[in-house]
């Protein structure tokens, strides 16, 4: 079933506006429509969860990305020194804006490590932790992760009452492979012709996939990508930058618009969980194994995965080289220990390479960006006129 309001046949601007309104609505209307039709919802916290497993059981996998709400009730469940995304995610459910049938959280940081337990104290549906391998370089990591996926598969089957067959999984893998292909195409346009799609437009189009059925997202992207390529937009004299630091809590959309007004963001790590697997997943005779193998061998880099084969500072430099970026914007969510720690490594590497960079912090409920706009314009002018 379709849960997004009618967009077929509309011009690109109207489609993007609809997508933005849907994404920013804390009531999550797409989930309400899904549930009204009898569907069940699996909410999962950042950064990555193999959504194919939930999809194969007929569930809607919902990527919990926070919301523009005041965390009145959630504040009593968490310390004041924690990032806001875990609070606003819980606030959505505590206040009835969002209803789930299951919740999963990977232990990506100290705050998220306890999130499933706190969630389970407040709701009577299954709240699980996905224990991703702490050492993906181990020869046993794929075997371990395959068993972990199988454990969660059993819980999902109990919640839905539907058996998840290998055929179901292979069909779901095909749907998500197509989605990843379309998102790669979107980012190809962003790198090669960034004047055709801004950072905020790419963000909205990507993030919306975590709130609607993936088949519907595929249909939307197929249409929108054609419209984007047909745009008659003139190239402007702007520097090319990479935006790094939005791997978990996402920056406010207005912040991204502010950044996009000053420069061309040719690559980023926003919604990286939606683009975590850089290559197609093979279906094969053991789809769970193939999903686990893809996480270990075909995944992007992130501060929350400690893979010695993918040092993050080198991966950032490779991202900048591949996108022909001239500078970097290094950000981090406030109170985010993984993000703030990586800033040190990133900036040292950029200093050695004599690449200019701009450092900032953000919080999802920020509303004023005047200072950011002035500082960013000064940064860019220094590069242009140095």
C-alpha positions in Angstrom: 0.0 0.0 0.0 1.0 3.6 -0.5 1.3 5.9 2.5 2.7 9.1 1.0 0.2 11.7 -0.2 -0.3 11.8 -3.9 2.7 13.2 -5.7 2.5 11.6 -9.1 2.3 14.0 -12.0 3.4 17.0 -9.9 6.4 19.3 -10.7 9.6 18.7 -8.9 9.3 21.7 -6.6 5.9 20.4 -5.3 7.2 16.9 -4.8 10.2 18.1 -2.8 7.9 20.4 -0.7 5.6 17.4 0.1 8.6 15.2 1.0 9.9 17.9 3.3 6.6 18.5 5.0 6.2 14.7 5.5 9.7 14.3 6.9 9.4 17.2 9.4 6.0 16.2 10.7 6.5 14.7 14.2 3.2 12.9 14.0 4.7 10.7 11.2 1.5 10.6 9.0 3.0 7.8 6.8 3.2 5.5 9.8 -0.3 6.3 10.9 -1.6 5.4 7.4 0.3 2.2 7.5 -1.1 1.2 10.8 -4.6 2.2 9.8 -4.4 -0.4 7.1 -3.4 -3.1 9.6 0.4 -3.0 9.2 2.9 -3.4 12.0 5.9 -1.1 12.5 9.5 -1.9 13.7 11.3 1.2 14.9 15.1 1.1 14.9 17.6 3.6 16.2 20.6 4.9 14.3 22.9 4.1 12.5 22.3 0.8 10.7 19.8 -2.1 10.9 19.2 -4.7 8.2 15.7 -3.6 7.3 15.3 -6.4 4.8 14.5 -8.7 7.7 11.6 -6.6 8.9 10.4 -6.0 5.3 10.4 -9.8 4.6 7.9 -10.2 7.5 5.6 -7.5 6.1 6.6 -4.9 8.7 7.4 -1.3 8.0 11.0 -0.7 9.1 11.0 2.9 10.5 14.3 4.7 10.9 14.1 6.6 14.2 15.9 9.9 13.4 14.5 12.2 16.2 11.9 14.9 15.7 11.4 18.6 16.2 9.6 18.2 19.5 10.3 19.3 23.1 11.3 16.3 25.2 9.1 17.0 28.2 8.4 13.4 29.2 11.6 11.8 27.9 13.8 14.1 30.0 12.7 12.2 33.1 14.1 9.0 31.6 17.6 10.4 30.6 20.4 12.5 32.0 20.6 16.1 30.9 24.1 15.6 29.4 23.0 13.2 26.7 22.3 14.0 23.0 18.8 15.1 22.0 18.0 12.5 19.4 17.5 9.7 21.9 15.2 11.9 23.9 13.0 13.1 21.0 12.7 9.6 19.6 11.3 8.4 22.9 9.2 11.5 23.3 7.4 10.8 20.0 6.3 7.4 21.4 5.6 8.5 25.0 3.3 11.2 23.7 1.4 9.0 21.3 2.7 10.7 18.2 4.1 7.4 17.0 3.1 3.9 17.8 5.4 0.9 17.3 5.2 -2.9 17.6 8.9 -3.5 18.2 12.0 -1.5 18.8 15.7 -2.2 18.1 18.8 -0.3 19.0 22.4 -1.1 18.4 24.9 -0.1 21.1 26.7 2.5 19.1 27.6 4.7 22.1 27.0 4.8 25.9 23.6 6.5 25.5 22.3 4.1 22.9 23.7 1.1 24.8 21.0 1.6 27.4 18.2 2.8 25.1 16.5 -0.5 24.5 16.3 -1.2 28.2 14.9 2.2 29.0 12.4 1.8 26.1 11.4 -1.7 27.5 10.5 -0.1 30.9 7.9 2.0 29.2 6.4 -0.3 26.6 5.2 -3.9 26.6 6.4 -4.8 23.1 9.8 -6.4 22.4 12.7 -3.9 22.7 15.9 -5.5 21.5 19.6 -4.7 21.2 21.3 -5.6 17.9 24.8 -6.5 19.0 26.9 -5.6 15.9 30.4 -7.0 16.0 32.8 -5.0 18.1 35.7 -6.4 16.1 34.6 -6.7 12.4 38.2 -7.8 11.5 37.7 -11.1 13.3 37.5 -14.1 11.1 34.4 -15.2 13.0 32.5 -11.8 12.7 30.3 -12.8 9.8 29.3 -16.0 11.4 28.5 -14.2 14.7 26.5 -11.5 12.9 24.5 -14.0 10.9 23.4 -15.7 14.1 22.5 -12.3 15.6 20.4 -11.5 12.6 18.8 -15.0 12.9 17.9 -14.2 16.6 16.2 -11.0 15.7 14.4 -12.7 12.8 12.8 -15.1 15.4 11.6 -12.2 17.5 10.2 -10.4 14.4 8.3 -13.6 13.4 6.7 -13.7 16.8 5.6 -10.1 16.6 4.1 -10.4 13.1 3.0 -14.0 13.2 4.6 -14.4 9.7 7.4 -16.8 8.9 10.3 -15.2 7.2 11.4 -17.6 4.4 14.6 -17.4 2.4 12.4 -16.5 -0.6 10.9 -13.6 1.3 14.3 -12.4 2.3 15.7 -12.7 -1.3 12.7 -10.6 -2.6 13.3 -8.0 0.1 17.0 -7.9 -0.7 16.2 -7.2 -4.3 13.9 -4.3 -3.3 16.6 -2.7 -1.1 19.4 -3.3 -3.7 17.3 -1.3 -6.1 16.9 1.4 -3.5 20.6 1.6 -2.8 21.2 1.8 -6.5 18.9 4.8 -6.8 20.5 6.5 -3.9 23.9 6.0 -5.4 22.6 7.7 -8.6 21.3 10.6 -6.5 24.7 11.1 -5.0 26.4 10.7 -8.4 24.4 13.7 -9.6 25.3 15.5 -6.4 29.0 15.0 -7.0 29.0 15.6 -10.8 26.3 18.4 -11.0 25.7 19.7 -7.5 23.9 22.7 -8.9 21.1 20.3 -9.9 20.4 19.0 -6.3 21.3 20.8 -3.1 22.3 19.2 0.2 18.9 19.7 1.8 17.1 18.3 -1.2 19.3 15.2 -1.2 18.8 14.9 2.5 15.0 15.0 2.3 14.9 12.5 -0.6 17.1 10.1 1.3 15.7 10.4 4.7 12.1 9.9 3.6 12.9 6.3 2.6 13.2 5.5 6.3 9.5 6.5 6.8 7.7 4.9 3.9 7.7 1.4 2.3 10.8 1.0 0.3 8.9 0.0 -2.9 7.2 3.4 -2.7 10.5 5.1 -2.1 11.9 3.4 -5.2 9.0 4.7 -7.3 9.4 8.2 -5.9 13.2 8.3 -6.6 12.8 6.9 -10.1 10.5 9.8 -11.0 12.4 12.5 -9.1 15.8 11.5 -10.4 14.6 12.0 -14.0 13.1 15.4 -13.1 16.4 16.5 -11.4 18.4 15.6 -14.4 16.1 17.6 -16.6 16.5 20.7 -14.5 17.8 23.8 -16.3 20.0 25.2 -13.5 23.0 27.3 -14.2 26.3 26.4 -12.5 27.5 29.1 -10.0 30.9 29.9 -8.8 30.9 28.1 -5.5 33.5 25.9 -3.8 33.0 22.2 -3.5 32.9 20.8 0.1 32.3 17.5 1.9 30.0 17.6 4.9 31.1 15.2 7.7 29.5 14.5 11.0 25.8 13.7 10.4 26.1 9.9 10.8 23.6 9.6 13.8 21.7 12.7 14.9 20.8 14.7 11.8 21.4 18.4 11.5 18.3 20.6 11.2 17.1 21.1 7.7 17.4 24.9 7.9 21.1 24.4 8.8 21.6 22.3 5.7 19.9 25.0 3.6 22.2 27.6 5.1 25.2 25.6 4.2 23.9 24.9 0.7 23.5 28.7 0.1 27.2 29.2 0.4 28.8 26.2 -1.2 28.2 23.0 -3.2 28.1 20.0 -0.8 29.3 17.3 -3.2 29.3 14.5 -0.6 28.3 13.8 3.0 27.6 11.2 5.6 24.0 12.3 6.3 21.6 9.3 6.7 24.6 7.0 6.2 22.5 4.1 7.5 20.4 4.4 4.4 23.5 4.2 2.3 25.6 2.0 4.6 26.0 -0.9 2.1 27.9 0.5 -0.9 27.4 -2.6 -3.1 24.5 -4.9 -3.8 23.7 -7.7 -1.4 23.7 -11.2 -3.0 20.6 -13.2 -2.4 22.0 -16.7 -2.7 21.0 -19.8 -0.6 21.6 -18.1 2.8 20.4 -14.5 2.6 21.1 -13.8 6.3 24.7 -14.8 5.8 24.9 -12.5 2.8 23.4 -9.6 4.8 26.0 -10.2 7.5 28.8 -10.4 4.9 27.7 -7.2 3.3 27.8 -5.4 6.7 31.4 -6.5 7.2 32.8 -6.3 3.7 30.6 -3.8 1.7 29.9 -1.1 4.3 30.8 2.5 4.5 33.0 3.9 7.3 31.5 5.6 10.4 32.6 6.6 13.9 30.4 3.8 15.3 32.1 1.0 13.4 35.7 0.2 14.5 37.1 -1.5 11.4 40.9 -1.3 11.2 40.7 -1.7 7.4 38.7 1.5 7.2 40.5 4.2 9.1 38.1 7.1 9.1 40.5 9.8 8.4 41.7 8.0 5.3 38.2 7.3 4.2 37.3 11.0 4.6 40.3 11.9 2.4 39.2 9.3 -0.2 35.7 10.8 -0.1 37.1 14.3 -0.7 39.3 13.0 -3.5 36.5 11.1 -5.2 34.2 14.2 -5.1 37.0 16.6 -6.0 36.2 18.7 -2.9 38.2 21.8 -2.1 37.3 22.0 1.6 35.5 20.2 4.4 32.8 21.0 6.9 33.4 18.9 10.0 30.4 18.9 12.3 29.2 16.9 15.3 26.0 16.7 17.3 26.3 18.3 20.8 27.0 15.7 23.5 28.0 13.1 20.9 31.2 11.5 22.1 31.9 9.4 18.9 31.4 12.5 16.7 33.4 14.9 18.8 36.3 12.4 19.2 36.5 11.9 15.5 36.8 15.7 14.9 40.3 15.6 16.4 41.4 12.9 14.0 39.8 14.5 11.0 41.2 18.0 11.6 44.7 16.7 12.2 44.6 14.8 8.9 43.2 17.8 7.0 45.9 20.0 8.6 48.6 17.7 7.3 47.1 17.7 3.8 46.8 21.5 4.0 43.0 21.3 3.2 40.8 24.1 4.7 38.0 23.0 7.0 35.2 24.6 9.0 34.2 23.2 12.4 30.7 23.4 13.9 28.3 21.7 16.3 24.6 21.3 15.9 21.5 20.1 17.7 18.3 18.9 16.0 16.1 21.5 17.6 18.3 24.5 16.7 16.4 27.3 15.1 18.8 30.2 14.5 21.6 30.0 12.0 22.6 33.6 11.5 26.0 33.2 13.1 26.7 30.1 11.2 25.8 31.8 7.9 28.2 34.7 8.7 31.0 32.4 9.8 30.6 30.1 6.9 30.6 33.0 4.4 33.8 34.3 6.0 35.4 30.9 5.8 34.6 30.6 2.1 35.7 34.1 1.2 39.0 33.4 2.9 39.5 30.4 0.6 38.3 32.2 -2.6 40.5 35.3 -2.0 43.5 33.9 -0.3 
